């Protein structure tokens, strides 16, 4: 993947989305990401928009193509001096929508309507957590909790695994596993109630 865009592609995207929203940069990775084995993608400038209560930017078609396309693309996003692992969601017409964190924007004194420079690198790291053996054993005996764990998003599984991994003592770890199983069972019950 190269960071060099053809002039025709830039002109086409500028005509479609507006010159100000598509300033392509040199595509260099931020220094701190150099050792993460992530391919470089161009830097672009976009206007911060609002989607319900969330702040977001529209990712141009050319950048989406550089990312390899797809419905949900795992990326490392660098903006306002910080880096975040996140996901680019589809926004229609080949574009993507990247949610930007309000806390990061606030610290940089940016908000809706302001312009922001964003560098995206496709994350090749797996988003799925490694489930500890003791949690796997516990889930075997709670089918509803296991189904909620498996059917939920990867972020839910990561949160529960990280919660359990924080325990320092065996008793605390077992208590965290029980709390996790209870929360997952409650989630499964809520989902079953919605379906009926």
N, C-alpha and C positions, 0 to 999 in steps of 0.2 A: 504494500500500500504506500503510495507516495503522497506527499503533501502538496504536490504541484497540481494546480487546477489549470485546465485549458481555458484560454480566454473566451471561447465560445460558450463553455459551460457557465462561467461566471456571468457573462452577459445575459444568458438565458435566465439564470436564477435572479439576477438583478431586475430584469424586466418583469419577472413574475412576482417577486416578493418585495421589491424596493431596494435600491442601492444601499441605503443606510443599514438594512438588516443583514447584509451579507458580506461584510468586509472580511475576506479570507486573510488569515495571517500566514506565518511561515510554517506552522505545523510542528514546531519543535516541542518536545515533551518538557514539562517542568522538571527541574533538577531532581527533586525528591522521587520522581516516578521512574528514573532512568534504570534502576535495577529490577523493576517489577515485570519485565518481559511483556510489555504492552506495546502494540503497534501505535505509531503516531497518527494523529488525525489533525486536520487544520483547526486553527483557532478562528472563531467567528464572533462577530459582535451582534447583539440582538437587543431589542427593547424588552424590558421586563413587563409581563402582562399578568393578569389576574384570572385564575380559573377557580370560581367559587371563592374560597378564602385563601387558596394557595397561590404563591407567586410562581410563575413559570416563564420560560423562553421557548420560542419556536426554533427548532433545529432545521436549517435549510436542507433541501433535497440533496444537494451536492455532498453535504456532510453525512447525511443518512446513507448515501451510496458508499462513501468511504468507510463507514462503520460496517458495511456488509448487508445492510437491510435487515428486515425482520420485524416482528410485531413488538416485541419487548427486548431491548438491547441493554445488556449489563455494561455499564461504563464507569470510569473514574472521571468525574467532572471537576475541573479546576476553574474557580471563579472567585472574585473578590478576595484573593489571597489565600483561599482554603481549598482543600480537595475532599471530595465525598464520593463514596461508592453509591451508585444509584442506578436507575433504569430510565431509558428513553422510551416513552410510550408513543404510539401512533397518533398523529394529529390530522391526518387526511392529506390527500394530494401529494403523497410521498414524503411529507415533512414529519418531524418528530416533535414531541413536547417533553421538555425537561423541567421537572419541578425543582426550583431553587429554594434553599432553606431561608426562611424569613430572618432567623437569628444571624445568619452569615451576612445577609443583605443589610440588616439593621446596623451591624458592627461596621460595615463599610459605608453607612449612611446612603444606602440605595433603596429605592422602592419602585412601585408601579410607575411606568412611563420612562424611567431612567434607562440608559444604555449600559450593557455589561458585556465584557469580553469573556468568552467561555472556551476552554480547551477540553475536548472529549477524547478519551482513549478507551478503546474497547477492552473490557476486562475479560481476561482469559482465565482468571481464577474461578474455581467453582463456587457458586453461591450456596450450595447445599452444605449444611454442617455435617460433621462426623458425629453420629449419634453414639454416645457412650454405651457400653455393654449393659450397665445396670439399668439405664433407662429403657433399652431395648427389651430386657427381661421383664421389666415392670409393665411395659405396653402390651406384652403378650397376654397378660391376664386381664386387661381392660380393653375389650374390643372397641368400645365407643371412643375411648380416649385415643387408641391407636388410629382409628379412622380419621378423627379430627386432626391428629398430628400429621398424618400422611396427606390428607386432602387440603390442609391449610397451605398458605404461601410459604416460600422458603424463609422469609423474614420471621414468621412465627416460629418455625423450627429453630432458627438461629437464636432467637430471643430465649426460648426455653432451654436450649443446650447451654447458652452462655450463663443463664441464671443458675443452672445446676453446677456448672464448672466453677462458679464463684465460691462454692462451699469449701472450707478448709478441713473440717472434721467429717468423719464418716457419718455420724449421727445427723449433722446438719445437712449433708448431702442427701441422706435418705428422706429427711423432712422436706427438702426442696423437690425431690422426685414426687413425693405425695402431693404437694401443692400443685405441681405441674399436672399430675394425673387428674386432680380435682378440677382444675381450670379447663383442661381439655375435655373432660366429661361434660362440664357445664356448657362449653362451646358446642359440643355435639348435640346436647339437648336443645339448645337454642336453635340450631340449624334444623333439627327434626321438627320443632314447633313451627318454624317458618314454612317448611314444606307442606305441612298439613293444613 
